[in-house]
Amino acid sequence: MVIIEVSLLSGFVMTSRSRVLLENRTIVKKIEVKTNVVYIYLEKLNDESQTFILQLEQVIQVKNLKPASIKIYDYYQPGGLQISSYSGVGS
């Protein structure tokens, strides 16, 4: 099992529509939404490219927004962690 851990930008939440779109993908096994983090559990990954789009909604205006992280790791071997960051939200 693979986990995609998305730290949300300060002042943002994931939209309910985004959650529904993710849950409808066959590769997605489960989604957990915590206060500032979204966990996307995948059955497995293969060599095929995958794109995941999370729609975020700004609920609090935050100045000097800092980048947030995206971590991808194997549930059973979290030591092989891949980390990326993002800092902006497209329209």
MDTraj code that builds the backbone (N, CA, C; nanometers):
import mdtraj as md
import numpy as np

residues = "MET VAL ILE ILE GLU VAL SER LEU LEU SER GLY PHE VAL MET THR SER ARG SER ARG VAL LEU LEU GLU ASN ARG THR ILE VAL LYS LYS ILE GLU VAL LYS THR ASN VAL VAL TYR ILE TYR LEU GLU LYS LEU ASN ASP GLU SER GLN THR PHE ILE LEU GLN LEU GLU GLN VAL ILE GLN VAL LYS ASN LEU LYS PRO ALA SER ILE LYS ILE TYR ASP TYR TYR GLN PRO GLY GLY LEU GLN ILE SER SER TYR SER GLY VAL GLY SER".split()
xyz = np.array([
    [0.0847, -0.1166, 0.0000],
    [0.0000, 0.0000, 0.0000],
    [0.0897, 0.1234, 0.0000],
    [0.0495, 0.2248, -0.0762],
    [0.1238, 0.3496, -0.0887],
    [0.0404, 0.4621, -0.0289],
    [0.1070, 0.5540, 0.0418],
    [0.0367, 0.6672, 0.1004],
    [0.0905, 0.7961, 0.0395],
    [-0.0024, 0.8821, -0.0017],
    [0.0318, 1.0180, -0.0437],
    [-0.0167, 1.1082, 0.0693],
    [0.0757, 1.1768, 0.1327],
    [0.0444, 1.2636, 0.2464],
    [0.0609, 1.4089, 0.2016],
    [-0.0506, 1.4811, 0.1910],
    [-0.0496, 1.6181, 0.1420],
    [-0.0751, 1.7140, 0.2581],
    [0.0267, 1.7902, 0.2952],
    [0.0082, 1.8953, 0.3953],
    [-0.0585, 2.0126, 0.3253],
    [-0.1659, 2.0617, 0.3818],
    [-0.2385, 2.1707, 0.3174],
    [-0.1733, 2.3048, 0.3475],
    [-0.1840, 2.3943, 0.2515],
    [-0.1356, 2.5296, 0.2721],
    [-0.2144, 2.5933, 0.3861],
    [-0.1506, 2.6777, 0.4645],
    [-0.2176, 2.7433, 0.5771],
    [-0.3381, 2.8227, 0.5278],
    [-0.4512, 2.8029, 0.5956],
    [-0.5730, 2.8748, 0.5606],
    [-0.6571, 2.8073, 0.4539],
    [-0.6161, 2.6889, 0.4068],
    [-0.6883, 2.6185, 0.3007],
    [-0.7443, 2.4860, 0.3518],
    [-0.8546, 2.4416, 0.2911],
    [-0.9124, 2.3099, 0.3153],
    [-0.9393, 2.2446, 0.1802],
    [-0.9447, 2.1132, 0.1786],
    [-0.9786, 2.0407, 0.0567],
    [-1.1304, 2.0469, 0.0368],
    [-1.1748, 2.0699, -0.0845],
    [-1.3179, 2.0773, -0.1115],
    [-1.3805, 1.9383, -0.1086],
    [-1.5090, 1.9315, -0.0792],
    [-1.5789, 1.8026, -0.0774],
    [-1.5850, 1.7437, -0.2181],
    [-1.5937, 1.8275, -0.3196],
    [-1.5947, 1.7798, -0.4586],
    [-1.4638, 1.7087, -0.4920],
    [-1.3545, 1.7642, -0.4439],
    [-1.2236, 1.7036, -0.4666],
    [-1.2171, 1.5649, -0.4039],
    [-1.2724, 1.5519, -0.2849],
    [-1.2733, 1.4220, -0.2161],
    [-1.3521, 1.3190, -0.2954],
    [-1.4679, 1.3583, -0.3460],
    [-1.5518, 1.2670, -0.4248],
    [-1.4787, 1.2226, -0.5507],
    [-1.4130, 1.3162, -0.6183],
    [-1.3391, 1.2812, -0.7405],
    [-1.2260, 1.1831, -0.7103],
    [-1.1578, 1.2017, -0.5983],
    [-1.0508, 1.1088, -0.5608],
    [-1.1064, 0.9711, -0.5250],
    [-1.2156, 0.9686, -0.4491],
    [-1.2740, 0.8414, -0.4058],
    [-1.3268, 0.7585, -0.5228],
    [-1.3611, 0.8234, -0.6328],
    [-1.4125, 0.7520, -0.7496],
    [-1.3024, 0.6873, -0.8334],
    [-1.1781, 0.7124, -0.8014],
    [-1.0681, 0.6503, -0.8756],
    [-1.0444, 0.5109, -0.8201],
    [-1.0324, 0.4135, -0.9072],
    [-1.0181, 0.2743, -0.8642],
    [-0.8888, 0.2497, -0.7872],
    [-0.7850, 0.3256, -0.8137],
    [-0.6563, 0.3064, -0.7465],
    [-0.6613, 0.3547, -0.6009],
    [-0.7546, 0.4454, -0.5677],
    [-0.7648, 0.5015, -0.4327],
    [-0.8449, 0.4076, -0.3433],
    [-0.7802, 0.3637, -0.2364],
    [-0.8436, 0.2704, -0.1430],
    [-0.9179, 0.3442, -0.0314],
    [-0.8582, 0.4545, 0.0165],
    [-0.9153, 0.5258, 0.1305],
    [-0.8596, 0.6673, 0.1345],
    [-0.9378, 0.7600, 0.1905],
    [-0.8928, 0.8982, 0.2097],
    [-0.9218, 0.9379, 0.3539],
    [-0.8227, 0.9958, 0.4191],
    [-0.8405, 1.0504, 0.5537],
    [-0.8071, 1.1989, 0.5478],
    [-0.8943, 1.2802, 0.6055],
    [-0.8690, 1.4238, 0.6110],
    [-0.8549, 1.4627, 0.7571],
    [-0.7367, 1.5089, 0.7927],
    [-0.7101, 1.5584, 0.9279],
    [-0.7105, 1.7110, 0.9217],
    [-0.6774, 1.7769, 1.0298],
    [-0.6835, 1.9226, 1.0356],
    [-0.6077, 1.9900, 0.9215],
    [-0.4815, 1.9581, 0.9027],
    [-0.4005, 2.0240, 0.8001],
    [-0.3385, 1.9272, 0.7015],
    [-0.3831, 1.8023, 0.7017],
    [-0.3202, 1.6999, 0.6174],
    [-0.4267, 1.6109, 0.5546],
    [-0.4048, 1.5748, 0.4278],
    [-0.4899, 1.4780, 0.3583],
    [-0.4039, 1.3548, 0.3307],
    [-0.4534, 1.2382, 0.3710],
    [-0.3860, 1.1108, 0.3455],
    [-0.4644, 1.0368, 0.2386],
    [-0.3965, 1.0029, 0.1293],
    [-0.4584, 0.9271, 0.0207],
    [-0.3908, 0.7908, 0.0174],
    [-0.4670, 0.6866, 0.0452],
    [-0.4141, 0.5498, 0.0479],
    [-0.4399, 0.4850, -0.0877],
    [-0.3345, 0.4335, -0.1483],
    [-0.3441, 0.3670, -0.2785],
    [-0.3161, 0.2191, -0.2612],
    [-0.3874, 0.1371, -0.3354],
    [-0.3650, -0.0074, -0.3303],
    [-0.2213, -0.0405, -0.3676],
    [-0.1756, 0.0168, -0.4780],
    [-0.0374, -0.0029, -0.5233],
    [-0.0092, 0.0936, -0.6367],
    [0.1162, 0.1091, -0.6696],
    [0.1588, 0.1884, -0.7844],
    [0.2337, 0.0986, -0.8807],
    [0.2301, 0.1372, -1.0076],
    [0.3072, 0.0648, -1.1080],
    [0.3829, 0.1679, -1.1916],
    [0.4313, 0.1288, -1.3070],
    [0.5093, 0.2195, -1.3913],
    [0.4235, 0.3223, -1.4637],
    [0.2926, 0.3077, -1.4576],
    [0.2025, 0.3995, -1.5261],
    [0.1950, 0.5318, -1.4501],
    [0.2040, 0.6415, -1.5232],
    [0.1977, 0.7743, -1.4622],
    [0.0579, 0.8008, -1.4050],
    [0.0520, 0.8617, -1.2879],
    [-0.0744, 0.8955, -1.2211],
    [-0.0745, 1.0439, -1.1881],
    [-0.1888, 1.1078, -1.2031],
    [-0.2051, 1.2482, -1.1662],
    [-0.3195, 1.2590, -1.0674],
    [-0.2954, 1.3292, -0.9577],
    [-0.3976, 1.3514, -0.8562],
    [-0.4162, 1.5013, -0.8412],
    [-0.5396, 1.5469, -0.8518],
    [-0.5698, 1.6889, -0.8399],
    [-0.6550, 1.7103, -0.7154],
    [-0.6052, 1.7944, -0.6267],
    [-0.6807, 1.8321, -0.5076],
    [-0.7247, 1.9765, -0.5235],
    [-0.8537, 1.9975, -0.5160],
    [-0.9055, 2.1333, -0.5207],
    [-0.9115, 2.1855, -0.3777],
    [-0.8490, 2.3003, -0.3573],
    [-0.8449, 2.3599, -0.2242],
    [-0.9284, 2.4867, -0.2226],
    [-0.9846, 2.5162, -0.1067],
    [-1.0634, 2.6365, -0.0878],
    [-1.0006, 2.7161, 0.0260],
    [-0.9797, 2.8458, 0.0006],
    [-0.9210, 2.9293, 0.1038],
    [-1.0303, 2.9721, 0.2014],
    [-1.0108, 2.9404, 0.3293],
    [-1.1099, 2.9748, 0.4314],
    [-1.0593, 3.0839, 0.5250],
    [-0.9281, 3.1046, 0.5286],
    [-0.8670, 3.2092, 0.6105],
    [-0.7575, 3.2760, 0.5274],
    [-0.7577, 3.4079, 0.5254],
    [-0.6536, 3.4822, 0.4545],
    [-0.5239, 3.4744, 0.5349],
    [-0.4158, 3.4274, 0.4721],
    [-0.2865, 3.4146, 0.5393],
    [-0.1823, 3.4917, 0.4593],
    [-0.1071, 3.5772, 0.5286],
    [0.0013, 3.6514, 0.4630],
    [0.1287, 3.5685, 0.4686],
    [0.2169, 3.5920, 0.3735],
    [0.3461, 3.5223, 0.3664],
    [0.3283, 3.3705, 0.3701],
    [0.2449, 3.3216, 0.2819],
    [0.2156, 3.1785, 0.2738],
    [0.3431, 3.0985, 0.2481],
    [0.3683, 2.9995, 0.3301],
    [0.4867, 2.9145, 0.3181],
    [0.4532, 2.7896, 0.2371],
    [0.5514, 2.7330, 0.1678],
    [0.5265, 2.6098, 0.0921],
    [0.4812, 2.4957, 0.1842],
    [0.4016, 2.4075, 0.1290],
    [0.3565, 2.2878, 0.2014],
    [0.4200, 2.1668, 0.1340],
    [0.4173, 2.0527, 0.2033],
    [0.4863, 1.9350, 0.1504],
    [0.3894, 1.8269, 0.1047],
    [0.4394, 1.7453, 0.0143],
    [0.3703, 1.6248, -0.0318],
    [0.4687, 1.5109, -0.0118],
    [0.4285, 1.4112, 0.0650],
    [0.5149, 1.2959, 0.0904],
    [0.4494, 1.1718, 0.0307],
    [0.5299, 1.0900, -0.0327],
    [0.4823, 0.9645, -0.0912],
    [0.5695, 0.8532, -0.0353],
    [0.5057, 0.7524, 0.0234],
    [0.5838, 0.6436, 0.0811],
    [0.5031, 0.5143, 0.0868],
    [0.5762, 0.4061, 0.0970],
    [0.5176, 0.2727, 0.1115],
    [0.4758, 0.2569, 0.2568],
    [0.3531, 0.2181, 0.2802],
    [0.2993, 0.2011, 0.4147],
    [0.3851, 0.1062, 0.4974],
    [0.4350, 0.0027, 0.4337],
    [0.5108, -0.1005, 0.5042],
    [0.6596, -0.0690, 0.5151],
    [0.7085, 0.0263, 0.4358],
    [0.8496, 0.0668, 0.4392],
    [0.8595, 0.2184, 0.4280],
    [0.8192, 0.2914, 0.5312],
    [0.8164, 0.4379, 0.5225],
    [0.9539, 0.5031, 0.5072],
    [1.0611, 0.4273, 0.5218],
    [1.1952, 0.4831, 0.5066],
    [1.2271, 0.5271, 0.3651],
    [1.1606, 0.4737, 0.2657],
    [1.1835, 0.5114, 0.1258],
    [1.0994, 0.6307, 0.0859],
    [1.1023, 0.7347, 0.1636],
    [1.0165, 0.8513, 0.1515],
    [1.0572, 0.9414, 0.0356],
    [0.9601, 0.9898, -0.0412],
    [0.9806, 1.0881, -0.1470],
    [0.9077, 1.2152, -0.1046],
    [0.9760, 1.3293, -0.1041],
    [0.9156, 1.4540, -0.0581],
    [0.9233, 1.5591, -0.1681],
    [0.8124, 1.6285, -0.1900],
    [0.8052, 1.7422, -0.2805],
    [0.7354, 1.8535, -0.2054],
    [0.7362, 1.9733, -0.2622],
    [0.6626, 2.0830, -0.1997],
    [0.5879, 2.1604, -0.3061],
    [0.4872, 2.2343, -0.2617],
    [0.4140, 2.3221, -0.3518],
    [0.3845, 2.4503, -0.2748],
    [0.3691, 2.5596, -0.3505],
    [0.3507, 2.6864, -0.2814],
    [0.2356, 2.7691, -0.3370],
    [0.1809, 2.7319, -0.4486],
    [0.0731, 2.8110, -0.5049],
    [-0.0443, 2.7257, -0.5433],
    [-0.1537, 2.7898, -0.5669],
    [-0.2746, 2.7205, -0.6053],
    [-0.3214, 2.7784, -0.7362],
    [-0.3427, 2.6925, -0.8357],
    [-0.3929, 2.7377, -0.9645],
    [-0.5408, 2.7653, -0.9569],
    [-0.5900, 2.8379, -1.0536],
    [-0.7331, 2.8700, -1.0534],
    [-0.8125, 2.7663, -1.1276],
])
top = md.Topology()
chain = top.add_chain()
for i, resn in enumerate(residues, 1):
    res = top.add_residue(resn, chain, resSeq=i)
    for name in ("N", "CA", "C"):
        top.add_atom(name, md.element.get_by_symbol(name[0]), res)
traj = md.Trajectory(xyz[None], top)
